[in-house]
Amino acid sequence: MGIEIREVKSKKDLNRFVKFPFQLYSKCPYWIPPLIKDELRTFSAKHNPAFGHCTAKLWIAYSNDEIVGRIAGIVHQKEAQKDGIGRFGWLDFMDDLAISKKLLDTVEEWIQEQGMTKMHGPLGFTDMDFEGMLIEGFKEMGTIATIYNYEYYPVHMDTLGFNKVVDWVEMEGVLPTSLPPKMVRKAEIIEARFGLRSLKFNKIKELLSFGKGIFKVLNESYANLHGFYPLTDEQISHYISQYLSYLKPEFSSVVVNSENEVVGFGIAMPSFSRAFQKAKGHLFPFGYLHLLKALRNNDLADLYLMGVSNNYQKFGVSALILKDILQAFNHAGIKKVVTNPMLENNHHILTQWNEFQGDSRIHRRRRCFVKKFV
């Protein structure tokens, strides 16, 4: 088939770009539709502070005037200056090598024009965006913060000469029916020895008052992770408004020191995966009802983020965080938990899964690919 690549230049084009996956995955039971409004805002310089230090272009692939693929190219200024590398993301395509090749070639050409010597992805503007291509677990349900792709995607990447940079793993575990005594004792010792307190929240306003401290720890503890660059103050305010405002405060834990400074945090939520599938990309008029139902009646939870300040990572602060979250899970009747992607070499976080029962497992794996330009 003849493939034509067209750059996204209008609101109509952007709507087509955002809605293409709804067509591609319409019969897939494992795909979780994103909120269309959030996707549109992500590509808006007016709403997304990342455009202050990122340049981006979007393209759509057509065959006989029908959409058959899409891709985004991103150049992050700090990453470009440091490593001479650009990004590709929001990559979706039908199972035809001619489509995936033309999409990736288009981004490669543009990124080379920006002076880059290689590109990697799938990645977004920041670590808070969708990232990583699924390579294992195609018949598993993820969290709303992850993306799905068909099994043929990584086959195309290998065929087109892309190589692995790093993998992320997503874990699934069964919760213990009661708090492990060893964890409780460890948490008590850490609180007493280092003058730490774990805070419990009943209202979202209480959690939001620690929002900047949470993202400060996130910037510090994630600094050495692949593809992560510290969020600016403007981005932090944006994410506090976009994400923290909708959390279930009881499922979050914040640990502070004697100066009331945040030194660790954990954020979890009842799983919204099925609710998002029913919402079909829209909160209104009925999508919000599915989310409310998931909040109130759910035995599955998602562990979104956890971070500990570098100065406290050897003190076992994560035990305090997990104790709080597990306690909230048990109280709410949560029986199973799944995580967002965790880097395969992030042993500090992965070892925390020892607190779960023996049938915890890696249920999905995703990859960041790289290609060096000739």
KEMI-757642 format. One record per residue: x, z, y of N, C-alpha, C in turn; residue in three letters. Coordinates in steps of 0.2 Angstrom, whole numbers, plus 5000, padded with zeros to 4 digits. Each point is the difference from the previous one (the first is absolute). Example, Ala and Ser with C-alpha at 12.3 -4.5 7.8 and 13.67 -1.06 7.14 Angstrom:
506650394972499650005006500450005006Ala499849965005500450015006499650035005Ser
***
This chain:
500450004994499650005006500450005006Met499849975006500450005006499850075004Gly500650035001499950065004500250005007Ile499650025004500150005008500150075002Glu500550025004500150075003499849995007Ile499650055002499750005007500250075003Arg500350005006500150075003499350035002Glu500050065000499450045003500050005007Val499649975004500050005007499450035004Lys499550004996499350025003499750064997Ser499550035003499650054996499749984994Lys499849945000499649974994500649994995Lys500649985001500550004995500250064997Asp500050055005500250074998499450034995Leu499449995001499550024996500049974993Asn500249935000500149974994500650034996Arg500550015003500650034997499950074997Phe499650045004499850074997499650004994Val499549955000499550004995500149964994Lys500649965000500249964994500050044994Phe500350065000500050044994499350024997Pro499550005004499350024998499849944995Phe500249945002499949944996500450004993Gln500750015001500450004995499950054994Leu499850065002499950064995499350014999Tyr499549965002499350015000499850034993Ser500349984994499850024994500550044996Lys500550035004500550054998499750075000Cys500050044995499750075000500550055002Pro500749975001500550055002500249995008Tyr499849955003500149995007499650055004Trp500350035005499750045005500049975007Ile499449985002499949965007500350055006Pro500449975004500150045006499550005005Pro500050045005499550005005500249945005Leu499549955001500249945003500150025008Ile499750055002500150025007500850035001Lys500250044995500750025000500549955000Asp499849954995500549945000500149965006Glu499449995003500049965007500450045005Leu499950065000500450045005500750004999Arg500250004993500750004998500449945004Thr499749945000500349945003499849995007Phe499850065004499949995007500550045004Ser500349975004500550035004499750055005Ala499449995001499650055004499950074997Lys499950004993499950064996500550024996His500549964998500650024996500650015004Asn500350065001500650015004500649974997Pro500049984993500649974997500249945004Ala499549965003500249945004500550025005Phe500150065002500550025005500749984998Gly500150004993500749994998500049954994His499449974999499949954994499849935003Cys500249954997499749935001499749984994Thr499449975000499749984994499649935001Ala500049964994499649945000499650004993Lys499449975000499650004994499949924999Leu499949994993499949934998499550004995Trp499649954999499549994995500149934997Ile500050004993500149944996499349974998Ala499949935001499449974999500149944995Tyr499549994996500049944996499349975000Ser500049945003499349965001499650055004Asn500350035005499750045005499750064997Asp500250024994499850074997500650045000Glu499950075002500650045000500250024993Ile500650004999500350014994500650055000Val500250035006500550055000500150025008Gly500450055000500150035007500750045000Arg500350015006500650045000500250015007Ile500350065001500250025007500850015000Ala500349985005500750015001500150055006Gly500550054999500150055005500750015001Ile500250015006500750015002500050075003Val500350054997500050075003500750005004His500050025006500649995004500650044998Gln499850074998500650044998500249984993Lys499649984996500249974993500449945001Glu499849955004500349945001500750015003Ala500150055005500650015003500550044995Gln499750044995500450044996500249964994Lys499649964997500149964993499949935001Asp499849975005499949935001499449974995Gly499550044999499549994995499350005003Ile499649954998499350005002499550024994Gly499450005001499550024995499549954999Arg499750004994499449974999499550054997Phe499349995002499550044997499349975000Gly499550034998499349974999500149944997Trp500350004994500149944996499549994995Leu499649955000499549994995499949924999Asp499949984993500049934999499749994993Phe499749944999499749984994500649984995Met499950004994500549994995500249935000Asp500449985005500349945000500750005004Asp500549994996500750015003500149965007Leu499749945000500049965006499850045007Ala499550054998499750045006500550055002Ile500250044995500450065001500749985003Ser500249944998500749975002499949985008Lys499549975001499949975007499950065005Lys499650054998499950065004500750045002Leu500350014994500750045001500549955004Leu500049944998500549965004499850005007Asp499450005002499850005007500250065004Thr500050064996500250065003500850005001Val500349984994500749995000500349965006Glu499749955001500249955006499950045007Glu499550035000499850045007500550065001Trp500150044994500550055001500749985001Ile500249944997500749985001500049985008Gln499549975003500049985007500150065004Glu499850064998500150075003500750024999Gln500449974997500750024999500250044994Gly499550014995500150044994500349964995Met500350044995500449974994499650014994Thr499550045000499650024994499350025002Lys499650014995499350035001499850044994Met499650055001499850044994499250025001His499750024995499350025000499750004993Gly499450014999499550005006500150075004Pro500050005006500050055004499649995007Leu499850065003499649995006500450025006Gly499750015005500450025007500350074999Phe499750044996500350074999499950024993Thr500250064998499950024994499350034998Asp499650005006499350024999499649944999Met500249945000499749944998500049994992Asp499649954998500149984993500749974998Phe500350024994500649984999500150004992Glu500449954998500250004993499549954996Gly500349964995499649964996500050034993Met499450004998499850034993500449964995Leu500350044995500449964995499850034993Ile499750065000499750044994499450035002Glu499550014995499450045001499449965003Gly500049934998499549965003499350024998Phe499950044995499350024998499950085002Lys500350025005500050075003499750005007Glu499650055002499850005007500550055004Met500249975006500450045004499650045005Gly500450015006499750045005499849955006Thr499650025005499849955005500649985005Ile500650044999500649985004500549954996Ala499749984995500449954996499749934999Thr500449954999499749934999500149984993Ile499549964998500049974993500249935000Tyr500349974995500149934999499949984993Asn499949944998500049984993500649994997Tyr500050004993500650004996500549945002Glu499749955002500449945001500550005007Tyr499850055004500450015006500850014999Tyr500250054996500750014999500349944996Pro499649974996500349944997500249955005Val499649985005500249965005500650025004His500050065001500650035004500749994996Met500050014994500549994996500249934999Asp499549955000500149934999500349975007Thr499850035005500349985007500650035002Leu500350044996500750025001500050075004Gly499550045000500050065003500350064995Phe500350055003500350054995499750075002Asn500150044996499850075001500450045005Lys499750035005500450055004499950074997Val499350025000499950074997499250004998Val499950044995499350014998499750075002Asp499450005001499650065001499650014994Trp499850064998499650024995499450045002Val499549994997499450045001499850044994Glu499950075001499950044995499350024999Met499850024994499350034998500150064996Glu499750055002500050064996499450045000Gly500050044994499450054999500250075003Val499550035004500250065003499950064995Leu500550055001499950064996499450035002Pro499750044996499350035001500150065004Thr500650035001500250055004500749995003Ser500150045005500749995003500550024996Leu500549974999500650024995500350065003Pro500150064996500350065003500649995003Pro500449964997500749985002500049975007Lys499549965002500049975006499850055005Met499550044999499750065004500650045002Val500450034995500550045001500549975004Arg500249944999500549965004499850005007Lys499449985001499750005007500050065004Ala499950064996500050065004500750025002Glu500549994995500750015002500249965006Ile499949945000500249955005499750035007Ile499450025000499650025006500450065003Glu500150054995500350065002500849995003Ala500349964996500850005001500149965006Arg499649945002500249965005499550015006Phe499650045000499550015006499549955001Gly499849974994499649945001499250024999Leu499649965002499350014999499649934999Arg499650004995499649944998499350015004Ser499849955003499450015004499449964996Leu499550035001499449974997499549995005Lys499649944999499649975006499349994997Phe499550025004499349994999499749955005Asn500349995005499849955005500549955002Lys499849945001500549955002500450015006Ile499750035005500350025006500650044999Lys500050054995500550044999500649964997Glu499949954996500549964997500349955005Leu499649985004500249955005500550035005Leu499950075001500550035005500750004997Ser500149994994500749994997500249934999Phe499649955002500149934999500749985002Gly500250015006500749985002500550034996Lys500050064998500450044996500149974993Gly499449984997500049964993500449945001Ile499949965005500349935000500750015002Phe500250055003500750025002500450014993Lys499750044996500350014993500049944996Val499449965000500049934997500649965002Leu500149995007500649965002500650024997Asn500150075000500750034998500049994992Glu499550024996500150004993500049934997Ser499749955003500049934998500549965003Tyr500450025004500549965003500449964996Ala500250024994500549964996499649964994Asn499450005001499649964995500049935002Leu499949954995500149935001499449985005His500249965005499549975004499750055005Gly500250065001499750055004500450005007Phe499750005005500350015007499650055003Tyr500350055004499650055003499449985005Pro499550034999499449985004500150025007Leu499849965005500150025007499450055002Thr500050035006499550055002499349965001Asp500149945002499349965000499749994994Glu500549984995499749994993499850064997Gln500350065001499850064997499350025003Ile499949995006499350025003499549954997Ser500249944999499549954997499850024993His500550024996499950024993499650065000Tyr500150055004499650065000499349995001Ile499949955005499349985001499749964995Ser500449964997499749954995499950044993Gln500550044998499950034993499950075000Tyr500350045004499950084999499350025002Leu499749965004499350025002499550004995Ser500249964994499549994995500250044994Tyr500450045000500250044994499650054999Leu500050024993499650064998500550065001Lys499950045005500650055002500250054994Pro499550014996500150054995500549974995Glu500149944999500549974996500649985003Phe500250035006500649995003500450075000Ser500650005000500450065001500649995005Ser500150055004500549995005500450075000Val500749994999500450065000500450015006Val500050065003500350015006500550065000Val500550005004500550055000499850055005Asn500550055001499850065005499949985007Ser500249945002499949975006499449965001Glu499650004994499449965000500249925000Asn500649984998500149934999499949984993Glu499749945000499949974993500649984997Val500150024994500649994996499849964993Val499350004999499849964994499349995000Gly499749954997499349985000499849964994Phe499450014998499749964994499349975002Gly499849944999499449985002499749964994Ile499450034998499649974994499349995002Ala499649964996499349995002499749984993Met499350015000499649984994500149925000Pro500049984994500149925000499449965003Ser500249965004499549955003500049934997Phe500449994995500149944997499349964998Ser499650044996499449974998499549995007Arg500150055004499550005006500249945004Ala500749985001500249945004499749944996Phe500050004994499849944996499349995002Gln499650055000499349995002499849995007Lys500550025004499949995007500249925002Ala500449974996500149935001500349985007Lys500450045002500449995006499750025007Gly499450034999499650035006499850074999His500150045006499750074999499350005002Leu499849965004499350005002499649934998Phe499450004998499650065001500050054994Pro500249984994499950044994500750024997Phe500549975002500750024997500150075001Gly499950035006500150075002499750054995Tyr499449984997499650044996500450014993Leu500349944998500450014994500650045001His500350005006500650055001499850075000Leu499450015003499750075000499950034993Leu499749964996499950014993500650024996Lys500649965002500650014996500350075003Ala499950015006500350075003499650064996Leu499449994999499650064997500050004993Arg500149954996499950004993500549964997Asn500650034998500549964997500550044996Asn500249984994500550034996500749975000Asp500149955005500649975000500350005007Leu500650025001500350005007500649965000Ala500249985007500649965001500450045004Asp500750004998500550045004500349955004Leu499950005007500249955004500850015003Tyr500150055003500750015003500250074998Leu500750015000500350075000500749995002Met500250055005500650005003500350075001Gly500650005000500350075001500649985005Val500150045005500650005005500650004996Ser500549965002500750004997500350074999Asn499950045005500350075000499750044995Asn499449984997499650054996499949974993Tyr500349944999499949974993500250034994Gln500650045001500350044994499650074999Lys499650015005499750074999499350004996Phe499849954997499450004996499450005004Gly500049975006499450005004499449964997Val500249954996499549964996499550054996Ser500350054997499650044996499450045004Ala500250015006499450035005499549955001Leu500249945001499549945002499649994994Ile500349994994499649984994499650064998Leu500250065001499650064998499350005004Lys500149985007499450005004499549944998Asp500349944998499649954999499750004993Ile500450034995499750014993499450055001Leu500150055004499550055000499349975003Gln500149965005499449975003499749954995Ala500449964996499849964995499550044995Phe500350054998499650044995499450035002Asn500050025007499450025003499549955000His500249945002499549945001499849974993Ala500350024994499849974994500449934999Gly500649995003500449944999500450014993Ile499949954996500350004993500749965000Lys500049945003500649965000500249985007Lys500649985000500349985007500449944999Val500049965004500549945001500450005006Val500649975000500450005006500049935003Thr500250005007500249945003500749984997Asn500349945002500649984997500650055002Pro500450024995500650045002500649964997Met500550005004500649964998500350034993Leu500249954996500250024993500650055000Glu500449995006500650055000499950065004Asn499450015002499850065004499950064995Asn500550024997500050054995499750075002His500150025007499750065002499350005000His499649955001499349995000499849994993Ile500349964996499849994993500050064996Leu500550045001500050064996499550055001Thr499649995005499450055002499549994994Gln500049944997499549994995500150044994Trp500550044999500150054995499450055000Asn499750015006499550055001499349984996Glu500049934999499449984997500050004992Phe499549994997500050014992500349944997Gln500150004994500549964997499849925000Gly499449995001499849935000500049965006Asp500450035005500149965006500549944999Ser499949955004500349944998500149955006Arg500449954999500149955005499449954998Ile499549995005499549964998500049935004His500550005005500149935003500750005003Arg500349945001500649995002500049945005Arg500350005006500049955004500749995003Arg500149945003500749985001500149975007Arg500650015003500249965006500549954998Cys499949945002500449944998500449985006Phe500649974999500449985006500349934998Val500149965005500349934999500549995006Lys500649994998500549985005500049935001Lys500149985006500049935002500649964999Phe500049944997500649964999500349985007Val
***
